[in-house]
């Protein structure tokens, strides 16, 4: 399974793209959503940072504290 992620800044709650961190992870097909979140947070250097997670049609929205937002997309 391939997981793509991106993290960007926001302006008034809207993605701003003043800076962006993007990446791709290759994980085993049986990886749980919890493990996907842990691996993406580790790749984004957000380990230990509380984040709100919202489910999307094919992934998740990751909302750490502060003025940033991230997207995680699972591609089977």
CHARMM internal coordinates of N, CA and C (Angstrom, degrees):
IC EDIT
DIST 1 N 1 CA 1.4369
DIST 1 CA 1 C 1.5268
ANGL 1 N 1 CA 1 C 108.17
DIST 1 C 2 N 1.3202
ANGL 1 CA 1 C 2 N 115.45
DIHE 1 N 1 CA 1 C 2 N 141.38
DIST 2 N 2 CA 1.4543
ANGL 1 C 2 N 2 CA 121.55
DIHE 1 CA 1 C 2 N 2 CA 177.03
DIST 2 CA 2 C 1.5248
ANGL 2 N 2 CA 2 C 108.55
DIHE 1 C 2 N 2 CA 2 C -109.84
DIST 2 C 3 N 1.3207
ANGL 2 CA 2 C 3 N 116.17
DIHE 2 N 2 CA 2 C 3 N 134.44
DIST 3 N 3 CA 1.4623
ANGL 2 C 3 N 3 CA 122.10
DIHE 2 CA 2 C 3 N 3 CA 178.61
DIST 3 CA 3 C 1.5211
ANGL 3 N 3 CA 3 C 107.70
DIHE 2 C 3 N 3 CA 3 C -122.17
DIST 3 C 4 N 1.3301
ANGL 3 CA 3 C 4 N 116.25
DIHE 3 N 3 CA 3 C 4 N 123.44
DIST 4 N 4 CA 1.4616
ANGL 3 C 4 N 4 CA 121.28
DIHE 3 CA 3 C 4 N 4 CA 176.59
DIST 4 CA 4 C 1.5198
ANGL 4 N 4 CA 4 C 107.92
DIHE 3 C 4 N 4 CA 4 C -104.98
DIST 4 C 5 N 1.3312
ANGL 4 CA 4 C 5 N 116.11
DIHE 4 N 4 CA 4 C 5 N 143.77
DIST 5 N 5 CA 1.4558
ANGL 4 C 5 N 5 CA 119.72
DIHE 4 CA 4 C 5 N 5 CA 179.71
DIST 5 CA 5 C 1.5153
ANGL 5 N 5 CA 5 C 109.85
DIHE 4 C 5 N 5 CA 5 C -139.88
DIST 5 C 6 N 1.3209
ANGL 5 CA 5 C 6 N 114.80
DIHE 5 N 5 CA 5 C 6 N 156.06
DIST 6 N 6 CA 1.4644
ANGL 5 C 6 N 6 CA 120.92
DIHE 5 CA 5 C 6 N 6 CA 173.35
DIST 6 CA 6 C 1.5225
ANGL 6 N 6 CA 6 C 108.65
DIHE 5 C 6 N 6 CA 6 C -151.83
DIST 6 C 7 N 1.3048
ANGL 6 CA 6 C 7 N 115.14
DIHE 6 N 6 CA 6 C 7 N 146.29
DIST 7 N 7 CA 1.4593
ANGL 6 C 7 N 7 CA 123.39
DIHE 6 CA 6 C 7 N 7 CA -179.93
DIST 7 CA 7 C 1.5203
ANGL 7 N 7 CA 7 C 106.98
DIHE 6 C 7 N 7 CA 7 C -132.80
DIST 7 C 8 N 1.3243
ANGL 7 CA 7 C 8 N 117.09
DIHE 7 N 7 CA 7 C 8 N 132.46
DIST 8 N 8 CA 1.4593
ANGL 7 C 8 N 8 CA 120.52
DIHE 7 CA 7 C 8 N 8 CA -179.31
DIST 8 CA 8 C 1.5247
ANGL 8 N 8 CA 8 C 110.28
DIHE 7 C 8 N 8 CA 8 C -143.08
DIST 8 C 9 N 1.3184
ANGL 8 CA 8 C 9 N 115.53
DIHE 8 N 8 CA 8 C 9 N 167.68
DIST 9 N 9 CA 1.4614
ANGL 8 C 9 N 9 CA 121.12
DIHE 8 CA 8 C 9 N 9 CA 177.84
DIST 9 CA 9 C 1.5275
ANGL 9 N 9 CA 9 C 109.85
DIHE 8 C 9 N 9 CA 9 C -82.38
DIST 9 C 10 N 1.3188
ANGL 9 CA 9 C 10 N 115.61
DIHE 9 N 9 CA 9 C 10 N 164.68
DIST 10 N 10 CA 1.4642
ANGL 9 C 10 N 10 CA 120.86
DIHE 9 CA 9 C 10 N 10 CA 177.68
DIST 10 CA 10 C 1.5143
ANGL 10 N 10 CA 10 C 110.13
DIHE 9 C 10 N 10 CA 10 C -124.60
DIST 10 C 11 N 1.3092
ANGL 10 CA 10 C 11 N 114.88
DIHE 10 N 10 CA 10 C 11 N 157.09
DIST 11 N 11 CA 1.4585
ANGL 10 C 11 N 11 CA 122.51
DIHE 10 CA 10 C 11 N 11 CA 172.96
DIST 11 CA 11 C 1.5159
ANGL 11 N 11 CA 11 C 106.36
DIHE 10 C 11 N 11 CA 11 C -130.72
DIST 11 C 12 N 1.3220
ANGL 11 CA 11 C 12 N 116.45
DIHE 11 N 11 CA 11 C 12 N 115.38
DIST 12 N 12 CA 1.4721
ANGL 11 C 12 N 12 CA 122.53
DIHE 11 CA 11 C 12 N 12 CA -177.72
DIST 12 CA 12 C 1.5263
ANGL 12 N 12 CA 12 C 111.08
DIHE 11 C 12 N 12 CA 12 C 55.41
DIST 12 C 13 N 1.3300
ANGL 12 CA 12 C 13 N 116.28
DIHE 12 N 12 CA 12 C 13 N 37.84
DIST 13 N 13 CA 1.4549
ANGL 12 C 13 N 13 CA 121.07
DIHE 12 CA 12 C 13 N 13 CA 176.29
DIST 13 CA 13 C 1.5188
ANGL 13 N 13 CA 13 C 115.24
DIHE 12 C 13 N 13 CA 13 C 84.55
DIST 13 C 14 N 1.3155
ANGL 13 CA 13 C 14 N 118.06
DIHE 13 N 13 CA 13 C 14 N -2.05
DIST 14 N 14 CA 1.4607
ANGL 13 C 14 N 14 CA 122.95
DIHE 13 CA 13 C 14 N 14 CA -178.81
DIST 14 CA 14 C 1.5311
ANGL 14 N 14 CA 14 C 109.08
DIHE 13 C 14 N 14 CA 14 C -107.47
DIST 14 C 15 N 1.3334
ANGL 14 CA 14 C 15 N 117.99
DIHE 14 N 14 CA 14 C 15 N 137.87
DIST 15 N 15 CA 1.4668
ANGL 14 C 15 N 15 CA 119.13
DIHE 14 CA 14 C 15 N 15 CA 177.51
DIST 15 CA 15 C 1.5307
ANGL 15 N 15 CA 15 C 110.84
DIHE 14 C 15 N 15 CA 15 C -54.96
DIST 15 C 16 N 1.3175
ANGL 15 CA 15 C 16 N 116.19
DIHE 15 N 15 CA 15 C 16 N 132.66
DIST 16 N 16 CA 1.4642
ANGL 15 C 16 N 16 CA 121.67
DIHE 15 CA 15 C 16 N 16 CA -174.21
DIST 16 CA 16 C 1.5258
ANGL 16 N 16 CA 16 C 112.61
DIHE 15 C 16 N 16 CA 16 C -106.22
DIST 16 C 17 N 1.3086
ANGL 16 CA 16 C 17 N 118.24
DIHE 16 N 16 CA 16 C 17 N -32.07
DIST 17 N 17 CA 1.4641
ANGL 16 C 17 N 17 CA 124.18
DIHE 16 CA 16 C 17 N 17 CA -178.86
DIST 17 CA 17 C 1.5233
ANGL 17 N 17 CA 17 C 112.65
DIHE 16 C 17 N 17 CA 17 C 59.86
DIST 17 C 18 N 1.3434
ANGL 17 CA 17 C 18 N 116.69
DIHE 17 N 17 CA 17 C 18 N 31.86
DIST 18 N 18 CA 1.4557
ANGL 17 C 18 N 18 CA 120.41
DIHE 17 CA 17 C 18 N 18 CA 170.88
DIST 18 CA 18 C 1.5217
ANGL 18 N 18 CA 18 C 109.63
DIHE 17 C 18 N 18 CA 18 C -67.33
DIST 18 C 19 N 1.2972
ANGL 18 CA 18 C 19 N 116.66
DIHE 18 N 18 CA 18 C 19 N -32.84
DIST 19 N 19 CA 1.4629
ANGL 18 C 19 N 19 CA 124.35
DIHE 18 CA 18 C 19 N 19 CA 172.02
DIST 19 CA 19 C 1.5237
ANGL 19 N 19 CA 19 C 107.56
DIHE 18 C 19 N 19 CA 19 C -146.17
DIST 19 C 20 N 1.3003
ANGL 19 CA 19 C 20 N 117.11
DIHE 19 N 19 CA 19 C 20 N 150.94
DIST 20 N 20 CA 1.4619
ANGL 19 C 20 N 20 CA 122.16
DIHE 19 CA 19 C 20 N 20 CA -177.85
DIST 20 CA 20 C 1.5243
ANGL 20 N 20 CA 20 C 109.21
DIHE 19 C 20 N 20 CA 20 C -143.48
DIST 20 C 21 N 1.3305
ANGL 20 CA 20 C 21 N 115.93
DIHE 20 N 20 CA 20 C 21 N 136.18
DIST 21 N 21 CA 1.4647
ANGL 20 C 21 N 21 CA 122.22
DIHE 20 CA 20 C 21 N 21 CA 169.64
DIST 21 CA 21 C 1.5194
ANGL 21 N 21 CA 21 C 106.54
DIHE 20 C 21 N 21 CA 21 C -112.72
DIST 21 C 22 N 1.3376
ANGL 21 CA 21 C 22 N 116.69
DIHE 21 N 21 CA 21 C 22 N 120.42
DIST 22 N 22 CA 1.4615
ANGL 21 C 22 N 22 CA 121.64
DIHE 21 CA 21 C 22 N 22 CA 179.55
DIST 22 CA 22 C 1.5189
ANGL 22 N 22 CA 22 C 109.60
DIHE 21 C 22 N 22 CA 22 C -124.30
DIST 22 C 23 N 1.3241
ANGL 22 CA 22 C 23 N 114.42
DIHE 22 N 22 CA 22 C 23 N 154.44
DIST 23 N 23 CA 1.4495
ANGL 22 C 23 N 23 CA 118.26
DIHE 22 CA 22 C 23 N 23 CA 176.68
DIST 23 CA 23 C 1.5109
ANGL 23 N 23 CA 23 C 112.26
DIHE 22 C 23 N 23 CA 23 C -169.83
DIST 23 C 24 N 1.3144
ANGL 23 CA 23 C 24 N 115.29
DIHE 23 N 23 CA 23 C 24 N 174.76
DIST 24 N 24 CA 1.4593
ANGL 23 C 24 N 24 CA 122.86
DIHE 23 CA 23 C 24 N 24 CA 179.82
DIST 24 CA 24 C 1.5216
ANGL 24 N 24 CA 24 C 108.31
DIHE 23 C 24 N 24 CA 24 C -135.48
DIST 24 C 25 N 1.3173
ANGL 24 CA 24 C 25 N 115.98
DIHE 24 N 24 CA 24 C 25 N 137.53
DIST 25 N 25 CA 1.4624
ANGL 24 C 25 N 25 CA 122.27
DIHE 24 CA 24 C 25 N 25 CA 175.44
DIST 25 CA 25 C 1.5207
ANGL 25 N 25 CA 25 C 108.95
DIHE 24 C 25 N 25 CA 25 C -121.03
DIST 25 C 26 N 1.3061
ANGL 25 CA 25 C 26 N 117.01
DIHE 25 N 25 CA 25 C 26 N 143.13
DIST 26 N 26 CA 1.4583
ANGL 25 C 26 N 26 CA 122.12
DIHE 25 CA 25 C 26 N 26 CA 172.12
DIST 26 CA 26 C 1.5176
ANGL 26 N 26 CA 26 C 107.23
DIHE 25 C 26 N 26 CA 26 C -110.24
DIST 26 C 27 N 1.3334
ANGL 26 CA 26 C 27 N 115.13
DIHE 26 N 26 CA 26 C 27 N 119.52
DIST 27 N 27 CA 1.4596
ANGL 26 C 27 N 27 CA 121.71
DIHE 26 CA 26 C 27 N 27 CA -176.14
DIST 27 CA 27 C 1.5274
ANGL 27 N 27 CA 27 C 109.24
DIHE 26 C 27 N 27 CA 27 C -125.42
DIST 27 C 28 N 1.3357
ANGL 27 CA 27 C 28 N 118.15
DIHE 27 N 27 CA 27 C 28 N 158.99
DIST 28 N 28 CA 1.4647
ANGL 27 C 28 N 28 CA 120.43
DIHE 27 CA 27 C 28 N 28 CA 176.00
DIST 28 CA 28 C 1.5320
ANGL 28 N 28 CA 28 C 111.10
DIHE 27 C 28 N 28 CA 28 C -60.42
DIST 28 C 29 N 1.3243
ANGL 28 CA 28 C 29 N 116.86
DIHE 28 N 28 CA 28 C 29 N 150.87
DIST 29 N 29 CA 1.4637
ANGL 28 C 29 N 29 CA 121.82
DIHE 28 CA 28 C 29 N 29 CA -177.31
DIST 29 CA 29 C 1.5255
ANGL 29 N 29 CA 29 C 113.81
DIHE 28 C 29 N 29 CA 29 C -61.58
DIST 29 C 30 N 1.3223
ANGL 29 CA 29 C 30 N 118.13
DIHE 29 N 29 CA 29 C 30 N -26.46
DIST 30 N 30 CA 1.4656
ANGL 29 C 30 N 30 CA 120.85
DIHE 29 CA 29 C 30 N 30 CA -177.56
DIST 30 CA 30 C 1.5339
ANGL 30 N 30 CA 30 C 112.53
DIHE 29 C 30 N 30 CA 30 C -93.27
DIST 30 C 31 N 1.3233
ANGL 30 CA 30 C 31 N 118.47
DIHE 30 N 30 CA 30 C 31 N 17.77
DIST 31 N 31 CA 1.4635
ANGL 30 C 31 N 31 CA 121.80
DIHE 30 CA 30 C 31 N 31 CA -179.28
DIST 31 CA 31 C 1.5230
ANGL 31 N 31 CA 31 C 110.31
DIHE 30 C 31 N 31 CA 31 C -69.37
DIST 31 C 32 N 1.3144
ANGL 31 CA 31 C 32 N 116.75
DIHE 31 N 31 CA 31 C 32 N 133.08
DIST 32 N 32 CA 1.4629
ANGL 31 C 32 N 32 CA 121.54
DIHE 31 CA 31 C 32 N 32 CA -179.58
DIST 32 CA 32 C 1.5271
ANGL 32 N 32 CA 32 C 110.38
DIHE 31 C 32 N 32 CA 32 C -77.84
DIST 32 C 33 N 1.3361
ANGL 32 CA 32 C 33 N 116.96
DIHE 32 N 32 CA 32 C 33 N 157.13
DIST 33 N 33 CA 1.4682
ANGL 32 C 33 N 33 CA 119.71
DIHE 32 CA 32 C 33 N 33 CA 176.65
DIST 33 CA 33 C 1.5288
ANGL 33 N 33 CA 33 C 112.63
DIHE 32 C 33 N 33 CA 33 C -56.91
DIST 33 C 34 N 1.3273
ANGL 33 CA 33 C 34 N 117.55
DIHE 33 N 33 CA 33 C 34 N -36.86
DIST 34 N 34 CA 1.4657
ANGL 33 C 34 N 34 CA 121.41
DIHE 33 CA 33 C 34 N 34 CA 178.14
DIST 34 CA 34 C 1.5283
ANGL 34 N 34 CA 34 C 110.77
DIHE 33 C 34 N 34 CA 34 C -60.58
DIST 34 C 35 N 1.3242
ANGL 34 CA 34 C 35 N 116.87
DIHE 34 N 34 CA 34 C 35 N -43.96
DIST 35 N 35 CA 1.4718
ANGL 34 C 35 N 35 CA 121.63
DIHE 34 CA 34 C 35 N 35 CA 179.66
DIST 35 CA 35 C 1.5332
ANGL 35 N 35 CA 35 C 110.51
DIHE 34 C 35 N 35 CA 35 C -67.93
DIST 35 C 36 N 1.3377
ANGL 35 CA 35 C 36 N 117.37
DIHE 35 N 35 CA 35 C 36 N -36.53
DIST 36 N 36 CA 1.4633
ANGL 35 C 36 N 36 CA 120.54
DIHE 35 CA 35 C 36 N 36 CA 176.54
DIST 36 CA 36 C 1.5244
ANGL 36 N 36 CA 36 C 109.71
DIHE 35 C 36 N 36 CA 36 C -60.25
DIST 36 C 37 N 1.3399
ANGL 36 CA 36 C 37 N 117.33
DIHE 36 N 36 CA 36 C 37 N -46.25
DIST 37 N 37 CA 1.4682
ANGL 36 C 37 N 37 CA 120.89
DIHE 36 CA 36 C 37 N 37 CA 178.96
DIST 37 CA 37 C 1.5301
ANGL 37 N 37 CA 37 C 111.10
DIHE 36 C 37 N 37 CA 37 C -59.37
DIST 37 C 38 N 1.3168
ANGL 37 CA 37 C 38 N 116.30
DIHE 37 N 37 CA 37 C 38 N -44.63
DIST 38 N 38 CA 1.4733
ANGL 37 C 38 N 38 CA 120.09
DIHE 37 CA 37 C 38 N 38 CA -179.73
DIST 38 CA 38 C 1.5170
ANGL 38 N 38 CA 38 C 111.58
DIHE 37 C 38 N 38 CA 38 C -61.40
DIST 38 C 39 N 1.3277
ANGL 38 CA 38 C 39 N 117.36
DIHE 38 N 38 CA 38 C 39 N -43.38
DIST 39 N 39 CA 1.4647
ANGL 38 C 39 N 39 CA 120.85
DIHE 38 CA 38 C 39 N 39 CA -178.96
DIST 39 CA 39 C 1.5356
ANGL 39 N 39 CA 39 C 111.53
DIHE 38 C 39 N 39 CA 39 C -67.80
DIST 39 C 40 N 1.3245
ANGL 39 CA 39 C 40 N 117.19
DIHE 39 N 39 CA 39 C 40 N -40.67
DIST 40 N 40 CA 1.4655
ANGL 39 C 40 N 40 CA 120.19
DIHE 39 CA 39 C 40 N 40 CA 178.70
DIST 40 CA 40 C 1.5197
ANGL 40 N 40 CA 40 C 110.32
DIHE 39 C 40 N 40 CA 40 C -67.49
DIST 40 C 41 N 1.3233
ANGL 40 CA 40 C 41 N 117.87
DIHE 40 N 40 CA 40 C 41 N -43.58
DIST 41 N 41 CA 1.4644
ANGL 40 C 41 N 41 CA 120.31
DIHE 40 CA 40 C 41 N 41 CA 178.47
DIST 41 CA 41 C 1.5264
ANGL 41 N 41 CA 41 C 110.67
DIHE 40 C 41 N 41 CA 41 C -61.67
DIST 41 C 42 N 1.3389
ANGL 41 CA 41 C 42 N 117.12
DIHE 41 N 41 CA 41 C 42 N -37.46
DIST 42 N 42 CA 1.4627
ANGL 41 C 42 N 42 CA 120.11
DIHE 41 CA 41 C 42 N 42 CA 177.48
DIST 42 CA 42 C 1.5306
ANGL 42 N 42 CA 42 C 110.12
DIHE 41 C 42 N 42 CA 42 C -64.74
DIST 42 C 43 N 1.3389
ANGL 42 CA 42 C 43 N 117.14
DIHE 42 N 42 CA 42 C 43 N -42.65
DIST 43 N 43 CA 1.4645
ANGL 42 C 43 N 43 CA 120.97
DIHE 42 CA 42 C 43 N 43 CA -179.98
DIST 43 CA 43 C 1.5299
ANGL 43 N 43 CA 43 C 112.09
DIHE 42 C 43 N 43 CA 43 C -65.35
DIST 43 C 44 N 1.3307
ANGL 43 CA 43 C 44 N 116.87
DIHE 43 N 43 CA 43 C 44 N -31.07
DIST 44 N 44 CA 1.4632
ANGL 43 C 44 N 44 CA 121.53
DIHE 43 CA 43 C 44 N 44 CA -179.83
DIST 44 CA 44 C 1.5257
ANGL 44 N 44 CA 44 C 112.63
DIHE 43 C 44 N 44 CA 44 C -91.99
DIST 44 C 45 N 1.3212
ANGL 44 CA 44 C 45 N 117.30
DIHE 44 N 44 CA 44 C 45 N 5.17
DIST 45 N 45 CA 1.4589
ANGL 44 C 45 N 45 CA 122.78
DIHE 44 CA 44 C 45 N 45 CA -178.73
DIST 45 CA 45 C 1.5340
ANGL 45 N 45 CA 45 C 111.44
DIHE 44 C 45 N 45 CA 45 C 60.20
DIST 45 C 46 N 1.3381
ANGL 45 CA 45 C 46 N 115.66
DIHE 45 N 45 CA 45 C 46 N 41.63
DIST 46 N 46 CA 1.4661
ANGL 45 C 46 N 46 CA 122.05
DIHE 45 CA 45 C 46 N 46 CA 178.13
DIST 46 CA 46 C 1.5280
ANGL 46 N 46 CA 46 C 111.44
DIHE 45 C 46 N 46 CA 46 C -114.87
DIST 46 C 47 N 1.3140
ANGL 46 CA 46 C 47 N 118.18
DIHE 46 N 46 CA 46 C 47 N 16.21
DIST 47 N 47 CA 1.4566
ANGL 46 C 47 N 47 CA 121.34
DIHE 46 CA 46 C 47 N 47 CA -179.94
DIST 47 CA 47 C 1.5237
ANGL 47 N 47 CA 47 C 109.42
DIHE 46 C 47 N 47 CA 47 C -59.42
DIST 47 C 48 N 1.3271
ANGL 47 CA 47 C 48 N 116.58
DIHE 47 N 47 CA 47 C 48 N 129.12
DIST 48 N 48 CA 1.4618
ANGL 47 C 48 N 48 CA 121.69
DIHE 47 CA 47 C 48 N 48 CA -179.60
DIST 48 CA 48 C 1.5154
ANGL 48 N 48 CA 48 C 113.72
DIHE 47 C 48 N 48 CA 48 C 85.70
DIST 48 C 49 N 1.3203
ANGL 48 CA 48 C 49 N 117.98
DIHE 48 N 48 CA 48 C 49 N -7.53
DIST 49 N 49 CA 1.4645
ANGL 48 C 49 N 49 CA 122.18
DIHE 48 CA 48 C 49 N 49 CA 179.15
DIST 49 CA 49 C 1.5318
ANGL 49 N 49 CA 49 C 109.08
DIHE 48 C 49 N 49 CA 49 C -86.58
DIST 49 C 50 N 1.3369
ANGL 49 CA 49 C 50 N 118.14
DIHE 49 N 49 CA 49 C 50 N 124.05
DIST 50 N 50 CA 1.4642
ANGL 49 C 50 N 50 CA 119.14
DIHE 49 CA 49 C 50 N 50 CA 178.26
DIST 50 CA 50 C 1.5303
ANGL 50 N 50 CA 50 C 110.22
DIHE 49 C 50 N 50 CA 50 C -64.30
DIST 50 C 51 N 1.3172
ANGL 50 CA 50 C 51 N 116.16
DIHE 50 N 50 CA 50 C 51 N 134.48
DIST 51 N 51 CA 1.4574
ANGL 50 C 51 N 51 CA 121.71
DIHE 50 CA 50 C 51 N 51 CA 179.94
DIST 51 CA 51 C 1.5308
ANGL 51 N 51 CA 51 C 109.44
DIHE 50 C 51 N 51 CA 51 C -136.23
DIST 51 C 52 N 1.3119
ANGL 51 CA 51 C 52 N 114.98
DIHE 51 N 51 CA 51 C 52 N 143.49
DIST 52 N 52 CA 1.4610
ANGL 51 C 52 N 52 CA 120.24
DIHE 51 CA 51 C 52 N 52 CA 170.80
DIST 52 CA 52 C 1.5168
ANGL 52 N 52 CA 52 C 106.60
DIHE 51 C 52 N 52 CA 52 C -90.82
DIST 52 C 53 N 1.3290
ANGL 52 CA 52 C 53 N 116.98
DIHE 52 N 52 CA 52 C 53 N 136.63
DIST 53 N 53 CA 1.4608
ANGL 52 C 53 N 53 CA 121.77
DIHE 52 CA 52 C 53 N 53 CA -178.10
DIST 53 CA 53 C 1.5242
ANGL 53 N 53 CA 53 C 108.31
DIHE 52 C 53 N 53 CA 53 C -121.94
DIST 53 C 54 N 1.3341
ANGL 53 CA 53 C 54 N 115.68
DIHE 53 N 53 CA 53 C 54 N 131.03
DIST 54 N 54 CA 1.4581
ANGL 53 C 54 N 54 CA 121.83
DIHE 53 CA 53 C 54 N 54 CA 176.55
DIST 54 CA 54 C 1.5208
ANGL 54 N 54 CA 54 C 108.60
DIHE 53 C 54 N 54 CA 54 C -120.74
DIST 54 C 55 N 1.3138
ANGL 54 CA 54 C 55 N 116.53
DIHE 54 N 54 CA 54 C 55 N 137.67
DIST 55 N 55 CA 1.4646
ANGL 54 C 55 N 55 CA 122.10
DIHE 54 CA 54 C 55 N 55 CA -177.94
DIST 55 CA 55 C 1.5237
ANGL 55 N 55 CA 55 C 110.08
DIHE 54 C 55 N 55 CA 55 C -80.26
DIST 55 C 56 N 1.3312
ANGL 55 CA 55 C 56 N 116.90
DIHE 55 N 55 CA 55 C 56 N 138.11
DIST 56 N 56 CA 1.4547
ANGL 55 C 56 N 56 CA 123.88
DIHE 55 CA 55 C 56 N 56 CA 173.46
DIST 56 CA 56 C 1.5219
ANGL 56 N 56 CA 56 C 108.88
DIHE 55 C 56 N 56 CA 56 C -114.95
DIST 56 C 57 N 1.3241
ANGL 56 CA 56 C 57 N 116.85
DIHE 56 N 56 CA 56 C 57 N 179.75
DIST 57 N 57 CA 1.4583
ANGL 56 C 57 N 57 CA 121.35
DIHE 56 CA 56 C 57 N 57 CA -179.30
DIST 57 CA 57 C 1.5276
ANGL 57 N 57 CA 57 C 112.60
DIHE 56 C 57 N 57 CA 57 C -59.73
DIST 57 C 58 N 1.3129
ANGL 57 CA 57 C 58 N 118.80
DIHE 57 N 57 CA 57 C 58 N -41.73
DIST 58 N 58 CA 1.4681
ANGL 57 C 58 N 58 CA 120.87
DIHE 57 CA 57 C 58 N 58 CA -179.50
DIST 58 CA 58 C 1.5287
ANGL 58 N 58 CA 58 C 111.84
DIHE 57 C 58 N 58 CA 58 C -130.68
DIST 58 C 59 N 1.3183
ANGL 58 CA 58 C 59 N 117.37
DIHE 58 N 58 CA 58 C 59 N 25.83
DIST 59 N 59 CA 1.4547
ANGL 58 C 59 N 59 CA 120.19
DIHE 58 CA 58 C 59 N 59 CA -179.61
DIST 59 CA 59 C 1.5083
ANGL 59 N 59 CA 59 C 112.23
DIHE 58 C 59 N 59 CA 59 C 178.89
DIST 59 C 60 N 1.3314
ANGL 59 CA 59 C 60 N 115.50
DIHE 59 N 59 CA 59 C 60 N -147.21
DIST 60 N 60 CA 1.4485
ANGL 59 C 60 N 60 CA 121.72
DIHE 59 CA 59 C 60 N 60 CA -174.80
DIST 60 CA 60 C 1.5227
ANGL 60 N 60 CA 60 C 110.60
DIHE 59 C 60 N 60 CA 60 C -143.63
DIST 60 C 61 N 1.3264
ANGL 60 CA 60 C 61 N 115.57
DIHE 60 N 60 CA 60 C 61 N 156.53
DIST 61 N 61 CA 1.4641
ANGL 60 C 61 N 61 CA 122.08
DIHE 60 CA 60 C 61 N 61 CA 168.65
DIST 61 CA 61 C 1.5173
ANGL 61 N 61 CA 61 C 105.90
DIHE 60 C 61 N 61 CA 61 C -105.67
DIST 61 C 62 N 1.3072
ANGL 61 CA 61 C 62 N 116.78
DIHE 61 N 61 CA 61 C 62 N 130.59
DIST 62 N 62 CA 1.4578
ANGL 61 C 62 N 62 CA 123.45
DIHE 61 CA 61 C 62 N 62 CA -178.06
DIST 62 CA 62 C 1.5279
ANGL 62 N 62 CA 62 C 107.72
DIHE 61 C 62 N 62 CA 62 C -110.22
DIST 62 C 63 N 1.3353
ANGL 62 CA 62 C 63 N 116.57
DIHE 62 N 62 CA 62 C 63 N 121.20
DIST 63 N 63 CA 1.4586
ANGL 62 C 63 N 63 CA 120.66
DIHE 62 CA 62 C 63 N 63 CA -177.90
DIST 63 CA 63 C 1.5252
ANGL 63 N 63 CA 63 C 110.55
DIHE 62 C 63 N 63 CA 63 C -122.54
DIST 63 C 64 N 1.3417
ANGL 63 CA 63 C 64 N 116.38
DIHE 63 N 63 CA 63 C 64 N 89.69
DIST 64 N 64 CA 1.4652
ANGL 63 C 64 N 64 CA 119.29
DIHE 63 CA 63 C 64 N 64 CA 174.57
DIST 64 CA 64 C 1.5315
ANGL 64 N 64 CA 64 C 109.86
DIHE 63 C 64 N 64 CA 64 C -72.25
DIST 64 C 65 N 1.3252
ANGL 64 CA 64 C 65 N 115.92
DIHE 64 N 64 CA 64 C 65 N 170.23
DIST 65 N 65 CA 1.4635
ANGL 64 C 65 N 65 CA 119.39
DIHE 64 CA 64 C 65 N 65 CA 175.14
DIST 65 CA 65 C 1.5145
ANGL 65 N 65 CA 65 C 109.46
DIHE 64 C 65 N 65 CA 65 C -63.81
DIST 65 C 66 N 1.3119
ANGL 65 CA 65 C 66 N 116.17
DIHE 65 N 65 CA 65 C 66 N 150.91
DIST 66 N 66 CA 1.4568
ANGL 65 C 66 N 66 CA 120.06
DIHE 65 CA 65 C 66 N 66 CA 178.93
DIST 66 CA 66 C 1.5156
ANGL 66 N 66 CA 66 C 111.31
DIHE 65 C 66 N 66 CA 66 C 98.51
DIST 66 C 67 N 1.2865
ANGL 66 CA 66 C 67 N 115.03
DIHE 66 N 66 CA 66 C 67 N -167.97
DIST 67 N 67 CA 1.4557
ANGL 66 C 67 N 67 CA 120.21
DIHE 66 CA 66 C 67 N 67 CA -174.80
DIST 67 CA 67 C 1.5238
ANGL 67 N 67 CA 67 C 111.28
DIHE 66 C 67 N 67 CA 67 C -100.55
DIST 67 C 68 N 1.3243
ANGL 67 CA 67 C 68 N 116.21
DIHE 67 N 67 CA 67 C 68 N 59.42
DIST 68 N 68 CA 1.4518
ANGL 67 C 68 N 68 CA 122.21
DIHE 67 CA 67 C 68 N 68 CA 177.19
DIST 68 CA 68 C 1.5273
ANGL 68 N 68 CA 68 C 109.65
DIHE 67 C 68 N 68 CA 68 C -136.56
DIST 68 C 69 N 1.3145
ANGL 68 CA 68 C 69 N 116.25
DIHE 68 N 68 CA 68 C 69 N 157.72
DIST 69 N 69 CA 1.4625
ANGL 68 C 69 N 69 CA 122.01
DIHE 68 CA 68 C 69 N 69 CA 176.80
DIST 69 CA 69 C 1.5216
ANGL 69 N 69 CA 69 C 108.30
DIHE 68 C 69 N 69 CA 69 C -146.52
DIST 69 C 70 N 1.3104
ANGL 69 CA 69 C 70 N 116.13
DIHE 69 N 69 CA 69 C 70 N 148.10
DIST 70 N 70 CA 1.4560
ANGL 69 C 70 N 70 CA 120.04
DIHE 69 CA 69 C 70 N 70 CA -179.27
DIST 70 CA 70 C 1.5102
ANGL 70 N 70 CA 70 C 111.74
DIHE 69 C 70 N 70 CA 70 C -135.37
DIST 70 C 71 N 1.3316
ANGL 70 CA 70 C 71 N 114.95
DIHE 70 N 70 CA 70 C 71 N 156.95
DIST 71 N 71 CA 1.4437
ANGL 70 C 71 N 71 CA 121.87
DIHE 70 CA 70 C 71 N 71 CA 176.28
DIST 71 CA 71 C 1.5029
ANGL 71 N 71 CA 71 C 108.98
DIHE 70 C 71 N 71 CA 71 C -126.20
DIST 71 C 72 N 1.3197
ANGL 71 CA 71 C 72 N 115.62
DIHE 71 N 71 CA 71 C 72 N 141.61
DIST 72 N 72 CA 1.4559
ANGL 71 C 72 N 72 CA 122.13
DIHE 71 CA 71 C 72 N 72 CA 178.02
DIST 72 CA 72 C 1.5269
ANGL 72 N 72 CA 72 C 106.19
DIHE 71 C 72 N 72 CA 72 C -127.04
DIST 72 C 73 N 1.3161
ANGL 72 CA 72 C 73 N 117.04
DIHE 72 N 72 CA 72 C 73 N 125.72
DIST 73 N 73 CA 1.4611
ANGL 72 C 73 N 73 CA 121.94
DIHE 72 CA 72 C 73 N 73 CA -178.21
DIST 73 CA 73 C 1.5152
ANGL 73 N 73 CA 73 C 109.07
DIHE 72 C 73 N 73 CA 73 C -121.85
DIST 73 C 74 N 1.3123
ANGL 73 CA 73 C 74 N 115.13
DIHE 73 N 73 CA 73 C 74 N 129.57
DIST 74 N 74 CA 1.4660
ANGL 73 C 74 N 74 CA 121.45
DIHE 73 CA 73 C 74 N 74 CA 179.62
DIST 74 CA 74 C 1.5242
ANGL 74 N 74 CA 74 C 108.67
DIHE 73 C 74 N 74 CA 74 C -98.65
DIST 74 C 75 N 1.3243
ANGL 74 CA 74 C 75 N 116.32
DIHE 74 N 74 CA 74 C 75 N 125.90
DIST 75 N 75 CA 1.4566
ANGL 74 C 75 N 75 CA 121.63
DIHE 74 CA 74 C 75 N 75 CA 177.99
DIST 75 CA 75 C 1.5158
ANGL 75 N 75 CA 75 C 108.10
DIHE 74 C 75 N 75 CA 75 C -119.97
DIST 75 C 76 N 1.3098
ANGL 75 CA 75 C 76 N 116.23
DIHE 75 N 75 CA 75 C 76 N 113.37
DIST 76 N 76 CA 1.4668
ANGL 75 C 76 N 76 CA 120.75
DIHE 75 CA 75 C 76 N 76 CA -177.80
DIST 76 CA 76 C 1.5091
ANGL 76 N 76 CA 76 C 111.79
DIHE 75 C 76 N 76 CA 76 C -80.62
END
COOR INIT
IC SEED 1 N 1 CA 1 C
IC BUILD
